[in-house]
Amino acid sequence: MILKVIAYLALVLTIVPPFMFLADSIEVEAMKNVMIVGFVMWFATAPFGFKDQKTS
C-alpha cells in the first residue's frame, strides 16, 4: 500500500513540474531536478507497488 502511494507521488513529481515551468512558477533547473527525483522514485517503487494487481 505505501509503495503504491509513493509511486503515485513520484508520478505527480514527473508530470506537474513542466506545467509549473510553463506558468513561470519554477526555473528550468528546478524542474529538471524534481523530475529526476520523480523518475527515480517511480521506477524504484512502481514495479513493487503494482505487482499484486490482477490483469483481466
N, C-alpha and C positions, 0 to 999 in steps of 0.2 A: 504494500500500500504506500509506504513512504517513498519507495523508488519511483512509483508512478507519479506522485506529486512533484518530486524533484525533476522528473523528466518533462512534465508539463511546464514547470517553471523555466527549465532550460529552453524549451521551445519558445516561450514568450521572450526570453532573452535573445533569441535568434531572430524573431520576427519584428519586434517592436522598435529596436534602435534605428533601422533605416527610415521609418516614418518620423521618428523624433529628429533625425538628421534633416529630413526634408522640411520639417517645421522649424528648423534652426534652433532646436532645443539643446542639441549636443554637437560637439565638434566631431570631425571625421575620425580622429584617433580614438576618442572615447567610444564611438560607435563600433569601431573595429575591435577594441578590447572587450567590450561587453559581448559582442557576437562570438568572439573566440571562446570566451568562458562558457557561453550558452552551448556552443558547438561541442566542446569537450564534455560538458555535463550531459548533453543529450546522448552522445554516443557511449558514455560510460554507464548511464542508467537505463536507457530505453530498452535494450535487449533483455535486461533482467526484470524490469518493471512490467513489461508487457508479454513476457513469455508464457504466462499462465492463461492467457486468453485463448479461447477456442475459436477456430475459424469454421465458418459454415460453408 
